Amino acid sequence: MPLFAPTWSSRSIGGVNGKWCPTSPPVARYSTTCSLNARSSTGHIRSAASSTPTGSPSLSLSCRSRTGPSSLTLSPVAFDTGKKTYHRPPKESKRDEGGRPAVRRHPCSSVRGSSVTTTGAQEVQRQERSYRHEALFYAGRDDFVRKTSAFIRDAVRADEPILVVLGATKIDLLRDELGPEAKRVRFADMARVGANPARIIPAWADFVAEHTDADRPFRGIGEPIWAERTPDELVECERHESLLNLAFPGAPPLWLVCPYDTDSLPPSVLTEALRNHPYVLAGGERQQSPGFRHIEDVAKPFDLPLPDPSELPEELVFGVRGLEDVRMFVSRHGQTAGLSRSRTDDLVLAVNELATNSVRYAGGGGDVRVWRDGTALICEVRDRGRIEHPLAGRVRPDENQEGGFGLWLVSQLCDLVQIRSFADGSVVRLRMTRA
């Protein structure tokens, strides 16, 4: 089973001039090499246990971004049990058949009925055998190397497999720091794996599938968010981080840490990181993340409005017999926008898949809008259907199944895919840049 997200090509399926078979599984080409120059800087983060009116601790972050130094303090409403502070109002205690208090579950786990306790050595063992998704705040290059190398060395010395997905520059820094131990670490370039954030979860799913039966914990480090991400990419990265809490319902023993640079990222991004991770590694300690959103909220259809087009778009309305017109429409715009033949073919294939889904599942048709945005061509397909599965396009289809390849294939072909589902229908926006 492949680990890295594949590079799909319309030419492996017959191209835009061949016979269109949306339900047929395409052939994939896999590649693992790329380069990225990541920027680093200096700064600091601190974890403060300041008192709130309810007696709960607060997590205080100081960051220095391109807009200047700033800070944020999140103090959630909490209640004090005398031993722990929980960040939600207390509910009536549930008890099992023997009258014992029910077990508190890890917020990412969907496994029910566990009989382990939540304190002492048994709690440590339980956490090592369940999925952990945590944010790691660091301040600049040196702090990044110190914190992530310590996490990696712990994994190596415990003989735990670890996959590290970062920019090429940071991979080089860690190789230098780790020395011979780097040979026991699997590295992958985030610029290749996660240029389109929708491709990151499938890469982690491959890693999980590879090690789930090994009867030992395994770890990962993934940094999908950096300062140079575009605003649209950033939104999709944050959506990716929230969906990671749903991606592994079997609670595999994966400890996944996501670094965030407090020097270069604005406070709004750091706040969203706290909402998307149930725990935070700060000050050498693992803390519950204040403001972590409910899993139920993550699972709801994503209805964040998309930005307005940068110019007046050209629109084509299509129906059951209009798929050929859709392909010609997109092909013509790809050529006039300066896309290469292969990238034009890929975009045509992606839009055709979406339009086919609209015809089959969303009332028999929809509309396509096309416009340019700098060096990119944007194609948007709208229809009256609703995309309700939160991981649509991010779960690798079984090669033997019929159908279900549409959104997955679209995510592999395009540079960025933005999926939204509203009360009156769905929108899928695709970006393809000139190579």
N, C-alpha and C positions, 0 to 999 in steps of 0.2 A: 504494500500500500504506500503510495507516495506521501511524502511529508509536506512538500511545498506546494503552494497554489500554482496550478498550471497556467501556461500561456496558451489560450485557445486561438484558433485561426479558422476563419470561414473557408479557407482553401482546403482544410482537411475534411470538409463536409461537402465539397463540391462547388463552393463559391456561389456568388449571386446569380450566375448564369446556369447553375445546375438545378437539379430537382430538389425542391424544398421539402424536408422531412423533419418538422419540429419535434416529433416524438422519438427520433432516432438519436442514440447517444453519440456525441462527437468524439473525435480523437484528440488527445491533448499532447502538447509538447511541454516538457518540464525543464526549467532552468533555475539555477540557484545563485547566479553571480550578477552583481551590479555594484554600483558605487554611490556613495552619498557623502558629501562634506557637511557634517553636523557642526553647528556653532556651539561653543561653550563659553561660560562666563563664571563669575564668582558671586557669592551671596551666602545666605544662611536661612535655616529653618529652625524653629524651636517648638517644643511641645510644652505647653503651660497648663498647669492644673489650677486655673483660676476659679474662684467660687462664683456660682450663679445663684439667683434667688432660690433655686430648688436644690442647690448643693451639688450640681453636676459639674464634671470637669469640662473645660473648653479646649479646643484645639486651635492654637494660634499660629498663623503662618506669616512670615515676613518674606516678601518677594521683591525682586528688582527686575522689572520688565522693560521693554522698549519705551513704555510710556512713563517710566520713572518708578521710584520705590513706592511701595504701598504695603498694606497689611490687611488681613481679615481675621476675624475671630468668630467662630461658630460655637454657640452655646445652646445646645438642644434642650428642650424641656425634658426633664428626667425625674426619676424617683430613686431614692436611696434605699437599698435593701439592707445596708449594714456591711455587706461584703462586696457587692458590685453595684455599679450605677448603670441602669439600663436606660436606653434613649427613647423608650416609648412608654405611654401610660400603662400602669399595671392592669392586668386583666384577672378575672377570677381564675384561680389555679385549677387546672385540670388534673385529675388523678387517674392512675391506671386501675386495673381490676383489683389489685391488692391494696389499694388505698394510698399508694406512694405518689408523690408529686410527679407529674409527667415530665419527660426530658425536654429541655430546650434544644431546639435544632439549630444547626448552622443555617444562616439565612439563605445560602445558595443551594442547600440540599433539598432534593425532592423525595428522599427516602424516608419513609415513615415507620414508626414502630420500633425504633432502636431502644435497646434496654440499657445502654451504658449511662453512667452518671456524667455530670458536667464539672467535676472537681478532681484534683489530684492527678495521679499517674494515668488513670483511665481516660481522663479528659485529654491529656497530651496525646495518648495513643489514638483516641478517636479523631482528633484534629489531623494527625499525621495520615490517617486513612480516609480523609474526606477532602473534597475540593475546597481550596482556599484561594480567594481572589483579593489581592491587597494592593493598595497604592503605596509607593515609596517616594517620599519627597526628598530631594537633594538640592544642593546649592552649588552649581558650577561643576567644572570638570573634575577637580580633585575629590570633592565630596561624592560625586557619582562613582568614581573608580573605587574609593574606599568602601562605600556601602554595598555596591553590587559585587565586588570581588569577595567580600566577606560572605555574602550569600552563596556565591558560587563555590567557594572553598568548603563551606559547610556541606554542600551537596556532594562534592567530590570525595571528601573524607568519609562521608556516610555511604559512599558507593551508590548514590542516587543519580540516575540519568538526569541531565539538564539540557534544555534547549534555550539559547539566548538569541533573541531577535532584536537587533539594534541597527542603527546606522553604521556604515562602514568605518567611519572615524572612531567611533566608540568601541567597536569590535577590536580595532587595532590597539586602542588604549588598554583594553582588558587582556588581550594576548600578551602585551608587554608586562603587565602587572602580574599575571598568573604564571608566566614562565612555563615550565614543563607541565604544570597542571592544566594548561589550556588544551592539551591534546585530549583530555578527557571530557571536554565540553563541546557540544554541537552548536555552532554559530550559524546564523542566517541573517541576511541583509534585509532590514525592514523596508528599504526603498524598493526592493524587489517583491518581497512577500506581501507588503501592505501598502503599495502605492495607491491601490484602490482598497480602502479599509474593509470592504465586504469580503475580501479574500483572506483575511487574517484568521477568522474563526475556523475555516476549513483546515488551515495549516496546523492549528493547535489540535484540532480533532484528529488529524493524522498522527500527531505525536502521542495523544492519549491512547488511540487505538493500538499503537505500537507497544505501549508499555503497560496497559491495563492488566494483562494477564501475567505480568512478571512478579506479582506478589510483593511489591515494595513501592514506597512512595517515589515520586519523581517531581522535578521542579521546572519552572520556566521563568524567564524574564522577557517581557515584551514592552517596547516603548513606541507606541503608534503615534504619539502626539509630540511634536516639536514646534518651535516658534515659527519656522518657515512654512508650515502648512497654510494653505489658503483657507479663507473663512468657510467655504463649502466643505472642504476636506475635513476641517476641524469638527464641524457638526457631525459628519458621518463617523469620524473617529470616536467622538463622545457617545454616539449611538452604539458603536461597536463595543465600547467599554461596558455600557449598561447591559448589552445582550450577552456578554460573557457570563453574566450571572444566571442566564437561562440555558447556556449552550451545552452543559454537561449534567443532565438530570440524574444520571446514575451515580453522581458524587464520586468520581474517580479520585485517587490520592494524588492529585496534582496541586502543587503549591505554586501559584502564578503571581508574580510580582510585577507591577507596572510603574516604572519610574516617571517622575514629573520634576522638571527643572524649575525651581522657584525663582531663579534669577531671570529667566527669559520668558516665562509664561505669565500672562496677566492673571489677576486674582479671580476673574470669572471662570477661567479654565480650572484653577485649583479648587474652587468651590464645587464645580461640576465633578471633579475627580472624587471628592468626598461623597457626593451623591451616588456615584457609580461603583464605589467599592465598599463592601461591608466592613473592612478593616483597613487601618493605616499603620504602616511601620514608621514611627517617628521617635527620635531620641533613643533609638535602640529598643523600643518597646512596641508591642502590638496592641493597638487601641481600637475600640469600636469607633467606626466612622460616624461622627455627628451628621445628621441629615441624610443618611443612606436611604434611598427611595425604596418603597415596597416593591417586591417582586411582581405583584399584581399590576403595578403601574408600568413596569418595564414591558410586560406582556401585552399591554393594550396597543391597538393600532397606532402607528407613529403619525401624528397629524401636525407636526411643526410646519408652519407655512414656508414655502420656498420663496427665494428672492424673485422679484420681478425680472423679466428678461432685460438684458442690457440694451437691446434695440427692438424695434417692432418685428415680431416673428412672422414668418410665412406659415400658413396653416392649410392642412389638407384633412377633410372629413372622409372617413372610409367606412365601408360596410362589408358585407359578406363577400362580395365580388371585387373588393377594392385592394387586395393585398399586392397585386402586381403594380398598381398605381403607387402604393406606399413605397415599394422598393425603388421604383424609378425616381420618385420624388426625393428620397434620401440620397440616392446615388448621385443625382444631379447636384444637390447641394454639397455633397462631399467633394466632388470634383472642383466646383467653383470656389470652395473654401481652401483649396490647396492640400487636401489630405492625399496621402499616397494611395495607390490602387489597393494595397492590402488593407490599409486602415479604413478606406471607404467601404470595402467589401465586409469587413468586420462590423462596421456600424450598420450597414444595411441588414446584415444577418440579425443583429441585436434588435433593431426596430421591427423587423419582420416577426421575430419571436413574440414581441410584446403585442403587436397588432393581431397576430394569430390568437393569442390568449384573449384579447378583447372580443374577437369574433366568436370564439368558442364559449367563453365563460362570462362575458359582461354585456349581454344584450345584443350581440351581433355587430358591434362596431365601436368606433371612437373617433378621435382626431389626433393628428400629429402636428406638432409645432416645431419649427426649426429656426435657429438664429445663430449668429456668431458672437463669440465673447473672446476678444483678443485673438490668440492663436488657436482657439478651440472652436469646434462646431458643437452646438447643443441641440439635441433632439429630445422632445418630450411627448410621451403618449398618455392620453387621458381617456378614461372610459367610465362607465357607470358601475363597475364592479368594485369590490372591496378586498384588499389584501390584508387578511387578518392574522396570518401566521407571522409572529415577530421575527423569525429567523428565515423568512422567505429569501431565497437567493444566496443564503450562507450555509446551507446544508448540502453536502455533496450527494447527488442522487445515486441510488444503486444502479449499476450499469445494466442490470437485467430488467429494471422496471420500465413500464411504458408511460411516457409522459413525465411531467415534472422537471424537465430540463430547462424550461424557458428562462426564468429569472436567474437560475444558476449560470446558464450560458451567458446571459447578458452581463453578469458581474465579472465573468472571466474575459470578456471581449473588450469592455470599455474602461476608460481611465478613471471614471467616477460614475457611480450609480446612486441616485437619490430616490428612495421609495417612500411615498406618502399615501395614507389612506384616510379619506375624509368621509363625512356623513353622506355626501352625494356622489362619491366615486373615488377612484384612485388615480394617482399621477406617478409616472416613472420618468425621471429626467436622466439623460445620458450625456456624458461629456467625452469627446474624442479630440485630442490635440494633434497638431501637425508634428510628425516625428522629426 
